[in-house]
């Protein structure tokens, strides 16, 4: 009897140690994209489990300490906009988070983590398993099995229909042997004018950020002198010249520190020029090898902190040991600027950013997340990286194609974070926090729709994903003047995504732009040109002039595509849309009105597109 009881106890212990969970979507990584992916999946009514190795959510913008948002300040849409609104509420408005000059939005990492956890807790369909590492991933007939182990050695198997790789370095897709790229690309791969003749495996510098706190006048928080300290290593670190705007050299040590000044007298130490960047290509290393190599990254930062305190005289700035749940005061993870990059359905390259309307692929039609930050690479510490003047590559704002999130030839997996299908050069823009948050929202949308429709992620309609994103106040086109608060937001975003009316891209400082100009007139010829892709019958019609489009002009163009529209019908549509002026045949209609009318009358956005942005045949 004792023997049988012993077996029962043993079996019970084994069962408790190898728990099983069943869900719809499993997300490996609770970083920036993993968190927003989970929120979006849940809001679509689909259950998800998030596996996170630390005790925090948010990855690079919290657990890595990079709590100064780069880019998308004037594109505050979707979950990025929602997160920022929570920051504003916490600190007391926009001005309260404009504490440093690198960004318009800076915050304490612990506050960011708390806000993200509150956003996740508000969704009943999310379960987050913290301090748990994935061990194995197996594809099954029904989806996926992910084996995990937590910090206490307890194993859990998670079964799901869809898998999202939201790891910092694309570890899951590498484990599954999904093809990917790593390092600087060759021109033969990307066709980019600035790419190298010969590719290599050089990635961007990483940084182990640390948060300092001002302990007040007279305080001395100088740390012990780190091993191998040499002040010459950081000579020139006070150079705050801006290469993107061609500002002249400017040596100002205090301004260097206020680069990442956070609320409540704290400082993000993440300085590229002769600062604490370090070249460590740890991407293909094991977990254990990475941890050993990252000791060097922490030592680099400690040396820089000592330099700030001892050589520059800021002894009152000390490590804030209360910011992170770590013994050494460092964040839980380093800031990885570059990862493996998926061999995807769409390879998003520089030409698609610079001239989106002039490439063979119409990727702009398939956009699911937008960004406005310039091409920014960190190669300060490698020494002899091949010369590409990244910061002088001038681009407008852009949208990332949905095909960049889907493997080219591997089913059931969606990839996010910095591991999407972009080139090495373009990664210098898509790696920034708001874009990665948006990537998460996009992959969450794809996963949620795939589960609800019983489809593979690769089979999900691009237009359906875009429509869902618009419904959730996210952007699919990077129009700085067509944002969710606009009453005709969806119509202009959708018509913009067809290419019938196009945006105007402008390279601008560190926050590039694309303008739709809703109130501008549109010429008859411009509209005819835009419609020709959708209606080939117009290719032989030369009845449109360069004059401003009128109601009568629109009627004539629509009649040429066998769409008879009465003046009364146009009046009804515009009146319902909130337009009050008297509408007659000779009334000039602007791009806003044209978007609303096209969206209602001919519905071009409803035409399905493939991953290249080509129109599918009916």
TAJO-V725875 format. One record per run of one state. SS is the DSSP state (~ for helix, > for strand, _ for the rest). FROM is the first residue (numbers start at 1). LEN is the number of residues. Records with the same first field share a line. If there is no record, write none. Layout:
# TAJO-V725875
SS->FROM-LEN / FROM-LEN
This chain:
# TAJO-V725875
_->1-1 / 23-2 / 29-3 / 44-4 / 52-7 / 62-6 / 69-9 / 92-3 / 98-8 / 107-2 / 122-4 / 130-2 / 140-4 / 151-4 / 161-1 / 166-5 / 176-4 / 182-4 / 191-5 / 197-9 / 208-2 / 215-16 / 235-4 / 240-11 / 252-1 / 259-2 / 263-3 / 270-7 / 279-8 / 312-5 / 320-10 / 331-4 / 336-5 / 343-1 / 345-3 / 349-1 / 355-8 / 372-18 / 393-5 / 408-5 / 416-6 / 423-1 / 431-2 / 454-3 / 460-2 / 472-17 / 499-5 / 507-6 / 516-5 / 522-1 / 533-3 / 541-7 / 549-1 / 561-6 / 577-11 / 589-1 / 602-2 / 607-2 / 610-5 / 616-3
~->2-16 / 32-12 / 59-3 / 78-14 / 95-3 / 109-13 / 171-5 / 187-4 / 231-4 / 253-6 / 287-25 / 350-5 / 363-4 / 390-3 / 402-4 / 424-7 / 433-21 / 457-3 / 462-10 / 489-10 / 524-9 / 536-5 / 551-10 / 567-10 / 591-11 / 604-3
>->18-5 / 25-4 / 48-4 / 68-1 / 106-1 / 126-4 / 132-8 / 144-7 / 155-6 / 162-4 / 180-2 / 186-1 / 196-1 / 206-2 / 210-5 / 239-1 / 251-1 / 261-2 / 266-4 / 277-2 / 317-3 / 330-1 / 335-1 / 341-2 / 344-1 / 348-1 / 367-5 / 398-4 / 406-2 / 413-3 / 422-1 / 504-3 / 513-3 / 521-1 / 523-1 / 548-1 / 550-1 / 588-1 / 590-1 / 609-1 / 615-1
